[in-house]
Every structure is written in structure tokens, then in C-alpha cells.
Amino acid sequence: MLKNPLVRNGILIAVIVVIVIAAKMFLPTDANSLQVGQCFDPPTTDGTVTGVDDGPCTEPHKAEVVFVGDFSPATDSYPITLAFESFYSSTCTPAFNAYTGLDFESDTTYDMAAFKPTTDGWSGGDRKVICYAMRADGATMTKSIKKT
């Protein structure tokens, strides 16, 4: 048994750090916490998304965040699909163009998708929209698409 409390506490802290790092590696990231420039693998489900697998853009991934912001106008009622589509084209497309240096309308390599609030989230005040780019052919990427 270790008698020195400093050594014992140091070992305990090291074990906690290792556990936290290991958990981070294996637990999904909250989808609502994604930031511009973050690379991740979007879920393959069409349902509500709560977590995604993220990592460095130099590792294999399927998507990269190009815009994070609040839907506007922030109405009390949940927007219809056309309102979201209008928001995407007026906000996500210019963000893609600025982020990548490409023209989304003429580029054939990339496509975009977005995470939007659920109706329950909207009722609770969530207005966050996260637009992300991915290869149109579904291929895996191993570098950032951000213009250099």
C-alpha cells in the first residue's frame, strides 16, 4: 500500500484522466455541440440524431461542419419544410462557399445536409442549425475541405 498521499493522489488522478480519455474515444459527441470545422461521421438513421462520432479531419470521416447558427426568423411555431429549405439555401450555401472556396451550385464533388431542431426542441427554445458538407458519392474523406 502506498503511504505517501501525494503519490496515491497522483495515481488516482492519472487513472481518472485515462478513464475520461477512453470514454471520450468511445462515446459519441453530442450532435448539438458540433462546431464549424469539426469532422464527423453522420448517423445512418433518418430519425432524431443525438450523438455523432467525431475526430480529427486527418482521420477517415464522412462530413465536415461548415455552418452553425440559429434559424431565423425565430418564430414561435415550428417552421414548415419549405422554410428550412429556404434558410439552408440562403445561409448554408454561402457558408459552404466561404468555407471551401468552391461554388456549391456548380460543384459536383460535395453535397450538404443539416441537423435542425426537433419539434420538441423548438418548443424548448432550440433554434440551432448545423450544416455540414460531405462527398456527393458518399466516399470517406481524410482531410479538411476548408480552403487554405
C-alpha positions as CSV (number, residue, x, y, z in Angstrom):
1,M,0.0,0.0,0.0
2,L,1.2,3.5,-0.9
3,K,1.8,5.5,2.3
4,N,2.7,8.8,0.6
5,P,-0.7,10.6,0.0
6,L,0.8,12.7,-2.9
7,V,1.8,9.6,-4.8
8,R,-1.5,8.0,-4.1
9,N,-3.5,11.1,-5.2
10,G,-1.3,11.4,-8.3
11,I,-2.0,7.8,-9.3
12,L,-5.7,8.3,-8.7
13,I,-5.7,11.5,-10.9
14,A,-3.8,9.6,-13.6
15,V,-6.4,6.8,-13.6
16,I,-9.3,9.3,-13.8
17,V,-7.7,11.1,-16.7
18,V,-7.2,7.8,-18.6
19,I,-10.8,6.8,-18.0
20,V,-12.1,10.2,-19.2
21,I,-9.9,10.0,-22.4
22,A,-11.0,6.4,-23.0
23,A,-14.7,7.3,-22.6
24,K,-14.3,10.3,-25.0
25,M,-12.9,8.0,-27.6
26,F,-15.8,5.5,-27.4
27,L,-18.8,7.7,-26.6
28,P,-20.5,9.8,-29.3
29,T,-20.2,13.5,-29.3
30,D,-23.5,15.4,-28.7
31,A,-24.6,16.4,-32.2
32,N,-25.8,19.8,-30.9
33,S,-22.3,20.7,-29.7
34,L,-20.6,20.4,-33.2
35,Q,-18.7,23.5,-34.3
36,V,-17.6,24.8,-37.7
37,G,-14.5,22.8,-38.9
38,Q,-15.3,19.7,-36.9
39,C,-15.2,16.4,-38.8
40,F,-17.5,13.5,-38.0
41,D,-19.5,10.6,-39.3
42,P,-23.2,11.4,-39.7
43,P,-25.5,8.8,-38.4
44,T,-27.1,6.4,-41.0
45,T,-30.6,6.9,-39.5
46,D,-33.2,9.3,-40.7
47,G,-34.6,9.7,-37.1
48,T,-33.6,12.1,-34.4
49,V,-29.8,12.5,-34.0
50,T,-28.4,12.9,-30.6
51,G,-24.8,11.8,-31.0
52,V,-22.1,11.5,-33.7
53,D,-18.7,10.0,-34.0
54,D,-16.2,12.9,-34.4
55,G,-12.5,13.1,-34.7
56,P,-9.6,14.9,-36.4
57,C,-10.1,15.8,-40.1
58,T,-6.9,13.8,-40.9
59,E,-8.7,10.6,-39.8
60,P,-11.3,9.0,-42.1
61,H,-14.6,10.8,-41.8
62,K,-17.8,11.4,-43.9
63,A,-18.7,15.0,-43.1
64,E,-17.4,18.4,-42.0
65,V,-19.4,21.2,-40.4
66,V,-19.5,24.4,-42.5
67,F,-22.1,26.5,-40.6
68,V,-23.6,26.6,-37.1
69,G,-26.2,29.2,-36.3
70,D,-29.7,29.9,-35.2
71,F,-32.7,29.6,-37.6
72,S,-34.2,32.9,-38.4
73,P,-36.8,34.2,-38.2
74,A,-37.1,32.6,-34.7
75,T,-40.9,32.1,-34.8
76,D,-42.9,30.5,-32.0
77,S,-44.3,27.9,-34.3
78,Y,-42.2,25.1,-35.8
79,P,-41.2,26.1,-39.4
80,I,-42.5,24.1,-42.4
81,T,-40.1,22.2,-44.6
82,L,-40.0,25.0,-47.2
83,A,-38.9,27.5,-44.6
84,F,-36.0,25.2,-43.6
85,E,-35.0,24.7,-47.2
86,S,-35.1,28.5,-47.8
87,F,-32.9,29.0,-44.7
88,Y,-30.4,26.4,-45.9
89,S,-30.1,27.9,-49.4
90,S,-29.7,31.4,-48.0
91,T,-27.4,30.6,-45.1
92,C,-25.7,27.2,-45.6
93,T,-24.8,27.6,-49.3
94,P,-22.9,30.9,-48.7
95,A,-21.2,29.4,-45.7
96,F,-20.1,26.4,-47.8
97,N,-18.8,28.7,-50.5
98,A,-16.8,30.8,-48.0
99,Y,-15.5,27.8,-46.0
100,T,-14.4,25.8,-49.0
101,G,-13.7,28.4,-51.7
102,L,-15.9,26.4,-54.0
103,D,-19.2,27.3,-55.6
104,F,-21.8,24.9,-54.2
105,E,-24.2,25.4,-57.1
106,S,-21.6,24.3,-59.7
107,D,-19.5,21.9,-57.6
108,T,-20.3,18.2,-58.2
109,T,-17.9,16.7,-55.6
110,Y,-19.8,17.8,-52.5
111,D,-23.3,17.8,-51.2
112,M,-24.7,19.2,-48.0
113,A,-27.1,18.2,-45.2
114,A,-28.1,19.8,-41.9
115,F,-29.2,19.0,-38.4
116,K,-32.2,21.0,-37.3
117,P,-34.1,21.3,-34.1
118,T,-36.9,18.7,-33.4
119,T,-40.4,20.0,-32.7
120,D,-39.9,19.3,-29.0
121,G,-36.5,21.1,-29.1
122,W,-38.1,24.0,-30.9
123,S,-40.8,24.2,-28.2
124,G,-38.0,24.4,-25.6
125,G,-36.2,27.2,-27.4
126,D,-33.7,25.3,-29.6
127,R,-33.1,27.1,-32.9
128,K,-29.7,25.8,-33.7
129,V,-29.0,24.6,-37.3
130,I,-25.8,22.7,-38.2
131,C,-24.9,22.5,-41.9
132,Y,-22.3,20.0,-43.0
133,A,-20.7,19.0,-46.2
134,M,-20.0,15.5,-47.4
135,R,-18.9,13.9,-50.6
136,A,-21.8,13.5,-53.1
137,D,-20.6,10.0,-53.9
138,G,-20.5,9.1,-50.2
139,A,-16.8,8.5,-50.1
140,T,-14.7,8.9,-47.0
141,M,-12.5,11.9,-46.6
142,T,-9.1,12.1,-44.9
143,K,-8.5,15.8,-44.9
144,S,-10.4,19.0,-44.3
145,I,-12.3,20.7,-47.1
146,K,-11.6,24.1,-45.7
147,K,-9.8,26.4,-48.2
148,T,-6.2,27.0,-47.4
